[in-house]
Amino acid sequence: MDLIDARWRKSTRSGTSGGDCVEVADNLPGIVLVRDTKNRDGGTLTFDPAAWRAFVGFAAERASN
């Protein structure tokens, strides 16, 4: 799989001082990629878009409680 066209973005809740952040690329068809900002070359997790939406929805629900 060629990931050269992945457009990575950090959460808007990430601070400017670094720390524990992840980046997500959701612009490629059929996959969502996630990586650690502290080790961008250390590996990438790959998710099905439906599974990623379910995870984000669950996390948002838990954060609002």
PDBQT receptor file of N, H, CA, C and O in Angstrom, charges set to zero:
ATOM      1  N   MET A   1       0.851  -1.167   0.000  1.00  0.00    +0.000 N 
ATOM      2  CA  MET A   1       0.000   0.000   0.000  1.00  0.00    +0.000 C 
ATOM      3  C   MET A   1       0.900   1.234   0.000  1.00  0.00    +0.000 C 
ATOM      4  O   MET A   1       1.834   1.322   0.798  1.00  0.00    +0.000 OA
ATOM      5  N   ASP A   2       0.627   2.179  -0.883  1.00  0.00    +0.000 N 
ATOM      6  H   ASP A   2      -0.132   2.108  -1.531  1.00  0.00    +0.000 HD
ATOM      7  CA  ASP A   2       1.406   3.411  -0.987  1.00  0.00    +0.000 C 
ATOM      8  C   ASP A   2       0.769   4.485  -0.108  1.00  0.00    +0.000 C 
ATOM      9  O   ASP A   2      -0.354   4.920  -0.364  1.00  0.00    +0.000 OA
ATOM     10  N   LEU A   3       1.487   4.906   0.921  1.00  0.00    +0.000 N 
ATOM     11  H   LEU A   3       2.399   4.553   1.129  1.00  0.00    +0.000 HD
ATOM     12  CA  LEU A   3       0.966   5.895   1.863  1.00  0.00    +0.000 C 
ATOM     13  C   LEU A   3       1.502   7.295   1.585  1.00  0.00    +0.000 C 
ATOM     14  O   LEU A   3       1.318   8.203   2.396  1.00  0.00    +0.000 OA
ATOM     15  N   ILE A   4       2.162   7.473   0.447  1.00  0.00    +0.000 N 
ATOM     16  H   ILE A   4       2.311   6.735  -0.211  1.00  0.00    +0.000 HD
ATOM     17  CA  ILE A   4       2.795   8.752   0.124  1.00  0.00    +0.000 C 
ATOM     18  C   ILE A   4       1.783   9.905   0.075  1.00  0.00    +0.000 C 
ATOM     19  O   ILE A   4       2.146  11.048   0.351  1.00  0.00    +0.000 OA
ATOM     20  N   ASP A   5       0.536   9.623  -0.269  1.00  0.00    +0.000 N 
ATOM     21  H   ASP A   5       0.242   8.695  -0.494  1.00  0.00    +0.000 HD
ATOM     22  CA  ASP A   5      -0.479  10.677  -0.375  1.00  0.00    +0.000 C 
ATOM     23  C   ASP A   5      -1.247  10.930   0.922  1.00  0.00    +0.000 C 
ATOM     24  O   ASP A   5      -2.183  11.729   0.944  1.00  0.00    +0.000 OA
ATOM     25  N   ALA A   6      -0.856  10.257   1.995  1.00  0.00    +0.000 N 
ATOM     26  H   ALA A   6      -0.095   9.608   1.978  1.00  0.00    +0.000 HD
ATOM     27  CA  ALA A   6      -1.544  10.456   3.276  1.00  0.00    +0.000 C 
ATOM     28  C   ALA A   6      -1.351  11.895   3.743  1.00  0.00    +0.000 C 
ATOM     29  O   ALA A   6      -0.232  12.408   3.766  1.00  0.00    +0.000 OA
ATOM     30  N   ARG A   7      -2.452  12.537   4.114  1.00  0.00    +0.000 N 
ATOM     31  H   ARG A   7      -3.361  12.120   4.095  1.00  0.00    +0.000 HD
ATOM     32  CA  ARG A   7      -2.408  13.891   4.686  1.00  0.00    +0.000 C 
ATOM     33  C   ARG A   7      -2.655  13.763   6.191  1.00  0.00    +0.000 C 
ATOM     34  O   ARG A   7      -3.767  13.476   6.634  1.00  0.00    +0.000 OA
ATOM     35  N   TRP A   8      -1.603  13.980   6.952  1.00  0.00    +0.000 N 
ATOM     36  H   TRP A   8      -0.700  14.213   6.593  1.00  0.00    +0.000 HD
ATOM     37  CA  TRP A   8      -1.644  13.787   8.398  1.00  0.00    +0.000 C 
ATOM     38  C   TRP A   8      -2.120  15.044   9.099  1.00  0.00    +0.000 C 
ATOM     39  O   TRP A   8      -1.805  16.159   8.682  1.00  0.00    +0.000 OA
ATOM     40  N   ARG A   9      -2.891  14.854  10.180  1.00  0.00    +0.000 N 
ATOM     41  H   ARG A   9      -3.147  13.949  10.519  1.00  0.00    +0.000 HD
ATOM     42  CA  ARG A   9      -3.342  15.979  10.999  1.00  0.00    +0.000 C 
ATOM     43  C   ARG A   9      -3.376  15.547  12.453  1.00  0.00    +0.000 C 
ATOM     44  O   ARG A   9      -3.612  14.381  12.770  1.00  0.00    +0.000 OA
ATOM     45  N   LYS A  10      -3.133  16.522  13.340  1.00  0.00    +0.000 N 
ATOM     46  H   LYS A  10      -2.941  17.469  13.083  1.00  0.00    +0.000 HD
ATOM     47  CA  LYS A  10      -3.210  16.291  14.779  1.00  0.00    +0.000 C 
ATOM     48  C   LYS A  10      -4.545  16.786  15.288  1.00  0.00    +0.000 C 
ATOM     49  O   LYS A  10      -5.192  17.614  14.647  1.00  0.00    +0.000 OA
ATOM     50  N   SER A  11      -4.953  16.290  16.421  1.00  0.00    +0.000 N 
ATOM     51  H   SER A  11      -4.427  15.618  16.941  1.00  0.00    +0.000 HD
ATOM     52  CA  SER A  11      -6.173  16.741  17.059  1.00  0.00    +0.000 C 
ATOM     53  C   SER A  11      -6.080  18.231  17.382  1.00  0.00    +0.000 C 
ATOM     54  O   SER A  11      -5.011  18.740  17.718  1.00  0.00    +0.000 OA
ATOM     55  N   THR A  12      -7.196  18.908  17.278  1.00  0.00    +0.000 N 
ATOM     56  H   THR A  12      -8.065  18.494  17.005  1.00  0.00    +0.000 HD
ATOM     57  CA  THR A  12      -7.239  20.325  17.652  1.00  0.00    +0.000 C 
ATOM     58  C   THR A  12      -7.040  20.489  19.156  1.00  0.00    +0.000 C 
ATOM     59  O   THR A  12      -6.746  21.589  19.624  1.00  0.00    +0.000 OA
ATOM     60  N   ARG A  13      -7.194  19.425  19.904  1.00  0.00    +0.000 N 
ATOM     61  H   ARG A  13      -7.433  18.531  19.524  1.00  0.00    +0.000 HD
ATOM     62  CA  ARG A  13      -6.983  19.465  21.358  1.00  0.00    +0.000 C 
ATOM     63  C   ARG A  13      -5.522  19.246  21.738  1.00  0.00    +0.000 C 
ATOM     64  O   ARG A  13      -5.173  19.327  22.915  1.00  0.00    +0.000 OA
ATOM     65  N   SER A  14      -4.669  18.971  20.762  1.00  0.00    +0.000 N 
ATOM     66  H   SER A  14      -4.952  18.906  19.805  1.00  0.00    +0.000 HD
ATOM     67  CA  SER A  14      -3.246  18.791  21.049  1.00  0.00    +0.000 C 
ATOM     68  C   SER A  14      -2.624  20.138  21.370  1.00  0.00    +0.000 C 
ATOM     69  O   SER A  14      -2.906  21.136  20.705  1.00  0.00    +0.000 OA
ATOM     70  N   GLY A  15      -1.790  20.162  22.376  1.00  0.00    +0.000 N 
ATOM     71  H   GLY A  15      -1.561  19.352  22.915  1.00  0.00    +0.000 HD
ATOM     72  CA  GLY A  15      -1.111  21.393  22.748  1.00  0.00    +0.000 C 
ATOM     73  C   GLY A  15       0.053  21.693  21.821  1.00  0.00    +0.000 C 
ATOM     74  O   GLY A  15       0.405  20.877  20.969  1.00  0.00    +0.000 OA
ATOM     75  N   THR A  16       0.640  22.847  21.986  1.00  0.00    +0.000 N 
ATOM     76  H   THR A  16       0.354  23.510  22.678  1.00  0.00    +0.000 HD
ATOM     77  CA  THR A  16       1.777  23.248  21.163  1.00  0.00    +0.000 C 
ATOM     78  C   THR A  16       3.108  22.815  21.760  1.00  0.00    +0.000 C 
ATOM     79  O   THR A  16       4.147  22.990  21.124  1.00  0.00    +0.000 OA
ATOM     80  N   SER A  17       3.102  22.254  22.964  1.00  0.00    +0.000 N 
ATOM     81  H   SER A  17       2.257  22.112  23.480  1.00  0.00    +0.000 HD
ATOM     82  CA  SER A  17       4.346  21.879  23.632  1.00  0.00    +0.000 C 
ATOM     83  C   SER A  17       4.748  20.431  23.382  1.00  0.00    +0.000 C 
ATOM     84  O   SER A  17       5.619  19.910  24.079  1.00  0.00    +0.000 OA
ATOM     85  N   GLY A  18       4.140  19.778  22.415  1.00  0.00    +0.000 N 
ATOM     86  H   GLY A  18       3.433  20.202  21.849  1.00  0.00    +0.000 HD
ATOM     87  CA  GLY A  18       4.470  18.378  22.145  1.00  0.00    +0.000 C 
ATOM     88  C   GLY A  18       3.696  17.471  23.062  1.00  0.00    +0.000 C 
ATOM     89  O   GLY A  18       2.534  17.737  23.369  1.00  0.00    +0.000 OA
ATOM     90  N   GLY A  19       4.325  16.404  23.504  1.00  0.00    +0.000 N 
ATOM     91  H   GLY A  19       5.269  16.188  23.255  1.00  0.00    +0.000 HD
ATOM     92  CA  GLY A  19       3.650  15.504  24.422  1.00  0.00    +0.000 C 
ATOM     93  C   GLY A  19       3.087  14.286  23.726  1.00  0.00    +0.000 C 
ATOM     94  O   GLY A  19       3.573  13.871  22.674  1.00  0.00    +0.000 OA
ATOM     95  N   ASP A  20       2.067  13.726  24.321  1.00  0.00    +0.000 N 
ATOM     96  H   ASP A  20       1.672  14.063  25.176  1.00  0.00    +0.000 HD
ATOM     97  CA  ASP A  20       1.479  12.478  23.833  1.00  0.00    +0.000 C 
ATOM     98  C   ASP A  20       0.386  12.771  22.825  1.00  0.00    +0.000 C 
ATOM     99  O   ASP A  20      -0.772  12.964  23.197  1.00  0.00    +0.000 OA
ATOM    100  N   CYS A  21       0.740  12.805  21.570  1.00  0.00    +0.000 N 
ATOM    101  H   CYS A  21       1.680  12.649  21.267  1.00  0.00    +0.000 HD
ATOM    102  CA  CYS A  21      -0.232  13.104  20.509  1.00  0.00    +0.000 C 
ATOM    103  C   CYS A  21      -0.204  12.018  19.445  1.00  0.00    +0.000 C 
ATOM    104  O   CYS A  21       0.799  11.327  19.264  1.00  0.00    +0.000 OA
ATOM    105  N   VAL A  22      -1.280  11.887  18.772  1.00  0.00    +0.000 N 
ATOM    106  H   VAL A  22      -2.095  12.448  18.919  1.00  0.00    +0.000 HD
ATOM    107  CA  VAL A  22      -1.337  11.027  17.597  1.00  0.00    +0.000 C 
ATOM    108  C   VAL A  22      -1.745  11.869  16.403  1.00  0.00    +0.000 C 
ATOM    109  O   VAL A  22      -2.357  12.927  16.549  1.00  0.00    +0.000 OA
ATOM    110  N   GLU A  23      -1.397  11.386  15.223  1.00  0.00    +0.000 N 
ATOM    111  H   GLU A  23      -0.899  10.526  15.104  1.00  0.00    +0.000 HD
ATOM    112  CA  GLU A  23      -1.822  12.000  13.979  1.00  0.00    +0.000 C 
ATOM    113  C   GLU A  23      -2.691  11.004  13.232  1.00  0.00    +0.000 C 
ATOM    114  O   GLU A  23      -2.497   9.792  13.319  1.00  0.00    +0.000 OA
ATOM    115  N   VAL A  24      -3.644  11.538  12.501  1.00  0.00    +0.000 N 
ATOM    116  H   VAL A  24      -3.802  12.523  12.430  1.00  0.00    +0.000 HD
ATOM    117  CA  VAL A  24      -4.571  10.713  11.735  1.00  0.00    +0.000 C 
ATOM    118  C   VAL A  24      -4.545  11.161  10.285  1.00  0.00    +0.000 C 
ATOM    119  O   VAL A  24      -4.492  12.356   9.995  1.00  0.00    +0.000 OA
ATOM    120  N   ALA A  25      -4.582  10.199   9.381  1.00  0.00    +0.000 N 
ATOM    121  H   ALA A  25      -4.625   9.228   9.617  1.00  0.00    +0.000 HD
ATOM    122  CA  ALA A  25      -4.747  10.479   7.953  1.00  0.00    +0.000 C 
ATOM    123  C   ALA A  25      -5.992   9.726   7.508  1.00  0.00    +0.000 C 
ATOM    124  O   ALA A  25      -6.025   8.496   7.515  1.00  0.00    +0.000 OA
ATOM    125  N   ASP A  26      -7.016  10.483   7.119  1.00  0.00    +0.000 N 
ATOM    126  H   ASP A  26      -6.988  11.483   7.113  1.00  0.00    +0.000 HD
ATOM    127  CA  ASP A  26      -8.275   9.844   6.705  1.00  0.00    +0.000 C 
ATOM    128  C   ASP A  26      -8.663  10.234   5.287  1.00  0.00    +0.000 C 
ATOM    129  O   ASP A  26      -9.841  10.193   4.932  1.00  0.00    +0.000 OA
ATOM    130  N   ASN A  27      -7.687  10.609   4.479  1.00  0.00    +0.000 N 
ATOM    131  H   ASN A  27      -6.730  10.642   4.768  1.00  0.00    +0.000 HD
ATOM    132  CA  ASN A  27      -7.963  11.032   3.110  1.00  0.00    +0.000 C 
ATOM    133  C   ASN A  27      -7.776   9.925   2.074  1.00  0.00    +0.000 C 
ATOM    134  O   ASN A  27      -8.066  10.134   0.896  1.00  0.00    +0.000 OA
ATOM    135  N   LEU A  28      -7.304   8.770   2.484  1.00  0.00    +0.000 N 
ATOM    136  H   LEU A  28      -7.069   8.600   3.441  1.00  0.00    +0.000 HD
ATOM    137  CA  LEU A  28      -7.088   7.675   1.539  1.00  0.00    +0.000 C 
ATOM    138  C   LEU A  28      -8.332   6.794   1.477  1.00  0.00    +0.000 C 
ATOM    139  O   LEU A  28      -8.975   6.567   2.501  1.00  0.00    +0.000 OA
ATOM    140  N   PRO A  29      -8.675   6.300   0.305  1.00  0.00    +0.000 N 
ATOM    141  CA  PRO A  29      -9.895   5.494   0.186  1.00  0.00    +0.000 C 
ATOM    142  C   PRO A  29      -9.803   4.166   0.938  1.00  0.00    +0.000 C 
ATOM    143  O   PRO A  29      -8.866   3.390   0.746  1.00  0.00    +0.000 OA
ATOM    144  N   GLY A  30     -10.792   3.921   1.796  1.00  0.00    +0.000 N 
ATOM    145  H   GLY A  30     -11.553   4.551   1.952  1.00  0.00    +0.000 HD
ATOM    146  CA  GLY A  30     -10.932   2.627   2.441  1.00  0.00    +0.000 C 
ATOM    147  C   GLY A  30     -10.096   2.392   3.676  1.00  0.00    +0.000 C 
ATOM    148  O   GLY A  30     -10.191   1.318   4.271  1.00  0.00    +0.000 OA
ATOM    149  N   ILE A  31      -9.261   3.370   4.101  1.00  0.00    +0.000 N 
ATOM    150  H   ILE A  31      -9.184   4.242   3.618  1.00  0.00    +0.000 HD
ATOM    151  CA  ILE A  31      -8.448   3.171   5.296  1.00  0.00    +0.000 C 
ATOM    152  C   ILE A  31      -8.312   4.477   6.064  1.00  0.00    +0.000 C 
ATOM    153  O   ILE A  31      -8.425   5.566   5.501  1.00  0.00    +0.000 OA
ATOM    154  N   VAL A  32      -8.068   4.343   7.357  1.00  0.00    +0.000 N 
ATOM    155  H   VAL A  32      -7.977   3.458   7.814  1.00  0.00    +0.000 HD
ATOM    156  CA  VAL A  32      -7.706   5.462   8.224  1.00  0.00    +0.000 C 
ATOM    157  C   VAL A  32      -6.400   5.060   8.892  1.00  0.00    +0.000 C 
ATOM    158  O   VAL A  32      -6.288   3.967   9.447  1.00  0.00    +0.000 OA
ATOM    159  N   LEU A  33      -5.414   5.947   8.837  1.00  0.00    +0.000 N 
ATOM    160  H   LEU A  33      -5.505   6.835   8.386  1.00  0.00    +0.000 HD
ATOM    161  CA  LEU A  33      -4.097   5.671   9.393  1.00  0.00    +0.000 C 
ATOM    162  C   LEU A  33      -3.896   6.475  10.671  1.00  0.00    +0.000 C 
ATOM    163  O   LEU A  33      -4.361   7.610  10.776  1.00  0.00    +0.000 OA
ATOM    164  N   VAL A  34      -3.209   5.889  11.638  1.00  0.00    +0.000 N 
ATOM    165  H   VAL A  34      -2.832   4.966  11.553  1.00  0.00    +0.000 HD
ATOM    166  CA  VAL A  34      -2.922   6.556  12.906  1.00  0.00    +0.000 C 
ATOM    167  C   VAL A  34      -1.458   6.288  13.246  1.00  0.00    +0.000 C 
ATOM    168  O   VAL A  34      -0.972   5.165  13.114  1.00  0.00    +0.000 OA
ATOM    169  N   ARG A  35      -0.755   7.355  13.694  1.00  0.00    +0.000 N 
ATOM    170  H   ARG A  35      -1.150   8.267  13.802  1.00  0.00    +0.000 HD
ATOM    171  CA  ARG A  35       0.642   7.199  14.094  1.00  0.00    +0.000 C 
ATOM    172  C   ARG A  35       0.952   8.111  15.280  1.00  0.00    +0.000 C 
ATOM    173  O   ARG A  35       0.211   9.052  15.565  1.00  0.00    +0.000 OA
ATOM    174  N   ASP A  36       2.039   7.822  15.954  1.00  0.00    +0.000 N 
ATOM    175  H   ASP A  36       2.641   7.058  15.722  1.00  0.00    +0.000 HD
ATOM    176  CA  ASP A  36       2.507   8.581  17.113  1.00  0.00    +0.000 C 
ATOM    177  C   ASP A  36       3.360   9.748  16.627  1.00  0.00    +0.000 C 
ATOM    178  O   ASP A  36       4.261   9.552  15.811  1.00  0.00    +0.000 OA
ATOM    179  N   THR A  37       3.091  10.956  17.115  1.00  0.00    +0.000 N 
ATOM    180  H   THR A  37       2.360  11.114  17.778  1.00  0.00    +0.000 HD
ATOM    181  CA  THR A  37       3.865  12.120  16.673  1.00  0.00    +0.000 C 
ATOM    182  C   THR A  37       5.310  12.074  17.154  1.00  0.00    +0.000 C 
ATOM    183  O   THR A  37       6.184  12.674  16.528  1.00  0.00    +0.000 OA
ATOM    184  N   LYS A  38       5.577  11.374  18.251  1.00  0.00    +0.000 N 
ATOM    185  H   LYS A  38       4.867  10.887  18.760  1.00  0.00    +0.000 HD
ATOM    186  CA  LYS A  38       6.941  11.287  18.761  1.00  0.00    +0.000 C 
ATOM    187  C   LYS A  38       7.789  10.296  17.977  1.00  0.00    +0.000 C 
ATOM    188  O   LYS A  38       9.016  10.331  18.068  1.00  0.00    +0.000 OA
ATOM    189  N   ASN A  39       7.160   9.413  17.209  1.00  0.00    +0.000 N 
ATOM    190  H   ASN A  39       6.163   9.384  17.135  1.00  0.00    +0.000 HD
ATOM    191  CA  ASN A  39       7.892   8.391  16.471  1.00  0.00    +0.000 C 
ATOM    192  C   ASN A  39       7.167   8.119  15.153  1.00  0.00    +0.000 C 
ATOM    193  O   ASN A  39       6.616   7.037  14.949  1.00  0.00    +0.000 OA
ATOM    194  N   ARG A  40       7.175   9.091  14.282  1.00  0.00    +0.000 N 
ATOM    195  H   ARG A  40       7.623   9.969  14.447  1.00  0.00    +0.000 HD
ATOM    196  CA  ARG A  40       6.415   8.989  13.026  1.00  0.00    +0.000 C 
ATOM    197  C   ARG A  40       6.866   7.844  12.132  1.00  0.00    +0.000 C 
ATOM    198  O   ARG A  40       6.080   7.345  11.327  1.00  0.00    +0.000 OA
ATOM    199  N   ASP A  41       8.107   7.424  12.259  1.00  0.00    +0.000 N 
ATOM    200  H   ASP A  41       8.745   7.829  12.913  1.00  0.00    +0.000 HD
ATOM    201  CA  ASP A  41       8.604   6.311  11.455  1.00  0.00    +0.000 C 
ATOM    202  C   ASP A  41       8.494   4.974  12.182  1.00  0.00    +0.000 C 
ATOM    203  O   ASP A  41       8.937   3.950  11.663  1.00  0.00    +0.000 OA
ATOM    204  N   GLY A  42       7.910   4.975  13.370  1.00  0.00    +0.000 N 
ATOM    205  H   GLY A  42       7.550   5.807  13.791  1.00  0.00    +0.000 HD
ATOM    206  CA  GLY A  42       7.854   3.779  14.191  1.00  0.00    +0.000 C 
ATOM    207  C   GLY A  42       6.736   2.817  13.866  1.00  0.00    +0.000 C 
ATOM    208  O   GLY A  42       6.655   1.748  14.472  1.00  0.00    +0.000 OA
ATOM    209  N   GLY A  43       5.883   3.157  12.944  1.00  0.00    +0.000 N 
ATOM    210  H   GLY A  43       5.948   4.025  12.452  1.00  0.00    +0.000 HD
ATOM    211  CA  GLY A  43       4.788   2.269  12.587  1.00  0.00    +0.000 C 
ATOM    212  C   GLY A  43       3.481   3.023  12.475  1.00  0.00    +0.000 C 
ATOM    213  O   GLY A  43       3.316   4.101  13.046  1.00  0.00    +0.000 OA
ATOM    214  N   THR A  44       2.574   2.455  11.746  1.00  0.00    +0.000 N 
ATOM    215  H   THR A  44       2.708   1.579  11.282  1.00  0.00    +0.000 HD
ATOM    216  CA  THR A  44       1.273   3.071  11.496  1.00  0.00    +0.000 C 
ATOM    217  C   THR A  44       0.185   2.036  11.706  1.00  0.00    +0.000 C 
ATOM    218  O   THR A  44       0.258   0.923  11.187  1.00  0.00    +0.000 OA
ATOM    219  N   LEU A  45      -0.821   2.418  12.473  1.00  0.00    +0.000 N 
ATOM    220  H   LEU A  45      -0.880   3.322  12.895  1.00  0.00    +0.000 HD
ATOM    221  CA  LEU A  45      -1.994   1.559  12.634  1.00  0.00    +0.000 C 
ATOM    222  C   LEU A  45      -2.958   1.855  11.498  1.00  0.00    +0.000 C 
ATOM    223  O   LEU A  45      -3.100   3.008  11.089  1.00  0.00    +0.000 OA
ATOM    224  N   THR A  46      -3.617   0.835  10.990  1.00  0.00    +0.000 N 
ATOM    225  H   THR A  46      -3.502  -0.101  11.323  1.00  0.00    +0.000 HD
ATOM    226  CA  THR A  46      -4.564   0.972   9.895  1.00  0.00    +0.000 C 
ATOM    227  C   THR A  46      -5.934   0.490  10.354  1.00  0.00    +0.000 C 
ATOM    228  O   THR A  46      -6.073  -0.604  10.901  1.00  0.00    +0.000 OA
ATOM    229  N   PHE A  47      -6.943   1.328  10.121  1.00  0.00    +0.000 N 
ATOM    230  H   PHE A  47      -6.830   2.217   9.677  1.00  0.00    +0.000 HD
ATOM    231  CA  PHE A  47      -8.313   1.009  10.526  1.00  0.00    +0.000 C 
ATOM    232  C   PHE A  47      -9.255   1.093   9.337  1.00  0.00    +0.000 C 
ATOM    233  O   PHE A  47      -9.033   1.864   8.403  1.00  0.00    +0.000 OA
ATOM    234  N   ASP A  48     -10.290   0.304   9.387  1.00  0.00    +0.000 N 
ATOM    235  H   ASP A  48     -10.470  -0.322  10.146  1.00  0.00    +0.000 HD
ATOM    236  CA  ASP A  48     -11.412   0.431   8.471  1.00  0.00    +0.000 C 
ATOM    237  C   ASP A  48     -12.142   1.730   8.847  1.00  0.00    +0.000 C 
ATOM    238  O   ASP A  48     -12.306   2.004  10.036  1.00  0.00    +0.000 OA
ATOM    239  N   PRO A  49     -12.583   2.534   7.874  1.00  0.00    +0.000 N 
ATOM    240  CA  PRO A  49     -13.255   3.797   8.202  1.00  0.00    +0.000 C 
ATOM    241  C   PRO A  49     -14.451   3.646   9.141  1.00  0.00    +0.000 C 
ATOM    242  O   PRO A  49     -14.650   4.500  10.005  1.00  0.00    +0.000 OA
ATOM    243  N   ALA A  50     -15.247   2.597   9.001  1.00  0.00    +0.000 N 
ATOM    244  H   ALA A  50     -15.086   1.904   8.299  1.00  0.00    +0.000 HD
ATOM    245  CA  ALA A  50     -16.402   2.405   9.887  1.00  0.00    +0.000 C 
ATOM    246  C   ALA A  50     -15.944   2.135  11.318  1.00  0.00    +0.000 C 
ATOM    247  O   ALA A  50     -16.542   2.641  12.268  1.00  0.00    +0.000 OA
ATOM    248  N   ALA A  51     -14.895   1.347  11.472  1.00  0.00    +0.000 N 
ATOM    249  H   ALA A  51     -14.409   0.937  10.700  1.00  0.00    +0.000 HD
ATOM    250  CA  ALA A  51     -14.364   1.066  12.805  1.00  0.00    +0.000 C 
ATOM    251  C   ALA A  51     -13.797   2.340  13.432  1.00  0.00    +0.000 C 
ATOM    252  O   ALA A  51     -13.967   2.564  14.630  1.00  0.00    +0.000 OA
ATOM    253  N   TRP A  52     -13.135   3.167  12.647  1.00  0.00    +0.000 N 
ATOM    254  H   TRP A  52     -12.996   2.985  11.674  1.00  0.00    +0.000 HD
ATOM    255  CA  TRP A  52     -12.589   4.420  13.161  1.00  0.00    +0.000 C 
ATOM    256  C   TRP A  52     -13.709   5.362  13.598  1.00  0.00    +0.000 C 
ATOM    257  O   TRP A  52     -13.615   5.980  14.659  1.00  0.00    +0.000 OA
ATOM    258  N   ARG A  53     -14.762   5.478  12.797  1.00  0.00    +0.000 N 
ATOM    259  H   ARG A  53     -14.838   4.976  11.935  1.00  0.00    +0.000 HD
ATOM    260  CA  ARG A  53     -15.895   6.337  13.173  1.00  0.00    +0.000 C 
ATOM    261  C   ARG A  53     -16.529   5.852  14.470  1.00  0.00    +0.000 C 
ATOM    262  O   ARG A  53     -16.898   6.659  15.323  1.00  0.00    +0.000 OA
ATOM    263  N   ALA A  54     -16.656   4.543  14.618  1.00  0.00    +0.000 N 
ATOM    264  H   ALA A  54     -16.357   3.887  13.925  1.00  0.00    +0.000 HD
ATOM    265  CA  ALA A  54     -17.229   3.990  15.849  1.00  0.00    +0.000 C 
ATOM    266  C   ALA A  54     -16.338   4.315  17.046  1.00  0.00    +0.000 C 
ATOM    267  O   ALA A  54     -16.844   4.683  18.106  1.00  0.00    +0.000 OA
ATOM    268  N   PHE A  55     -15.037   4.186  16.893  1.00  0.00    +0.000 N 
ATOM    269  H   PHE A  55     -14.626   3.886  16.032  1.00  0.00    +0.000 HD
ATOM    270  CA  PHE A  55     -14.117   4.503  17.977  1.00  0.00    +0.000 C 
ATOM    271  C   PHE A  55     -14.190   5.979  18.349  1.00  0.00    +0.000 C 
ATOM    272  O   PHE A  55     -14.281   6.315  19.530  1.00  0.00    +0.000 OA
ATOM    273  N   VAL A  56     -14.153   6.859  17.362  1.00  0.00    +0.000 N 
ATOM    274  H   VAL A  56     -14.079   6.587  16.402  1.00  0.00    +0.000 HD
ATOM    275  CA  VAL A  56     -14.208   8.304  17.625  1.00  0.00    +0.000 C 
ATOM    276  C   VAL A  56     -15.532   8.679  18.288  1.00  0.00    +0.000 C 
ATOM    277  O   VAL A  56     -15.555   9.496  19.209  1.00  0.00    +0.000 OA
ATOM    278  N   GLY A  57     -16.622   8.092  17.829  1.00  0.00    +0.000 N 
ATOM    279  H   GLY A  57     -16.603   7.429  17.081  1.00  0.00    +0.000 HD
ATOM    280  CA  GLY A  57     -17.922   8.350  18.451  1.00  0.00    +0.000 C 
ATOM    281  C   GLY A  57     -17.958   7.898  19.888  1.00  0.00    +0.000 C 
ATOM    282  O   GLY A  57     -18.467   8.613  20.751  1.00  0.00    +0.000 OA
ATOM    283  N   PHE A  58     -17.419   6.708  20.165  1.00  0.00    +0.000 N 
ATOM    284  H   PHE A  58     -17.005   6.127  19.464  1.00  0.00    +0.000 HD
ATOM    285  CA  PHE A  58     -17.373   6.203  21.531  1.00  0.00    +0.000 C 
ATOM    286  C   PHE A  58     -16.501   7.090  22.419  1.00  0.00    +0.000 C 
ATOM    287  O   PHE A  58     -16.879   7.399  23.550  1.00  0.00    +0.000 OA
ATOM    288  N   ALA A  59     -15.334   7.501  21.911  1.00  0.00    +0.000 N 
ATOM    289  H   ALA A  59     -15.027   7.250  20.993  1.00  0.00    +0.000 HD
ATOM    290  CA  ALA A  59     -14.431   8.353  22.692  1.00  0.00    +0.000 C 
ATOM    291  C   ALA A  59     -15.071   9.712  22.976  1.00  0.00    +0.000 C 
ATOM    292  O   ALA A  59     -14.936  10.239  24.080  1.00  0.00    +0.000 OA
ATOM    293  N   ALA A  60     -15.761  10.281  21.997  1.00  0.00    +0.000 N 
ATOM    294  H   ALA A  60     -15.871   9.854  21.099  1.00  0.00    +0.000 HD
ATOM    295  CA  ALA A  60     -16.423  11.570  22.196  1.00  0.00    +0.000 C 
ATOM    296  C   ALA A  60     -17.538  11.452  23.234  1.00  0.00    +0.000 C 
ATOM    297  O   ALA A  60     -17.723  12.344  24.061  1.00  0.00    +0.000 OA
ATOM    298  N   GLU A  61     -18.268  10.360  23.182  1.00  0.00    +0.000 N 
ATOM    299  H   GLU A  61     -18.117   9.635  22.510  1.00  0.00    +0.000 HD
ATOM    300  CA  GLU A  61     -19.342  10.132  24.154  1.00  0.00    +0.000 C 
ATOM    301  C   GLU A  61     -18.775  10.006  25.566  1.00  0.00    +0.000 C 
ATOM    302  O   GLU A  61     -19.326  10.574  26.509  1.00  0.00    +0.000 OA
ATOM    303  N   ARG A  62     -17.691   9.275  25.714  1.00  0.00    +0.000 N 
ATOM    304  H   ARG A  62     -17.243   8.814  24.948  1.00  0.00    +0.000 HD
ATOM    305  CA  ARG A  62     -17.073   9.086  27.029  1.00  0.00    +0.000 C 
ATOM    306  C   ARG A  62     -16.489  10.404  27.554  1.00  0.00    +0.000 C 
ATOM    307  O   ARG A  62     -16.539  10.672  28.755  1.00  0.00    +0.000 OA
ATOM    308  N   ALA A  63     -15.942  11.216  26.660  1.00  0.00    +0.000 N 
ATOM    309  H   ALA A  63     -15.902  10.998  25.685  1.00  0.00    +0.000 HD
ATOM    310  CA  ALA A  63     -15.339  12.489  27.063  1.00  0.00    +0.000 C 
ATOM    311  C   ALA A  63     -16.383  13.481  27.530  1.00  0.00    +0.000 C 
ATOM    312  O   ALA A  63     -16.089  14.341  28.360  1.00  0.00    +0.000 OA
ATOM    313  N   SER A  64     -17.600  13.377  27.011  1.00  0.00    +0.000 N 
ATOM    314  H   SER A  64     -17.838  12.677  26.337  1.00  0.00    +0.000 HD
ATOM    315  CA  SER A  64     -18.645  14.333  27.385  1.00  0.00    +0.000 C 
ATOM    316  C   SER A  64     -19.358  13.939  28.671  1.00  0.00    +0.000 C 
ATOM    317  O   SER A  64     -20.130  14.731  29.212  1.00  0.00    +0.000 OA
ATOM    318  N   ASN A  65     -19.117  12.738  29.169  1.00  0.00    +0.000 N 
ATOM    319  H   ASN A  65     -18.490  12.095  28.730  1.00  0.00    +0.000 HD
ATOM    320  CA  ASN A  65     -19.764  12.282  30.423  1.00  0.00    +0.000 C 
ATOM    321  C   ASN A  65     -18.974  12.658  31.628  1.00  0.00    +0.000 C 
ATOM    322  O   ASN A  65     -19.376  12.352  32.751  1.00  0.00    +0.000 OA
TER     323      ASN A  65
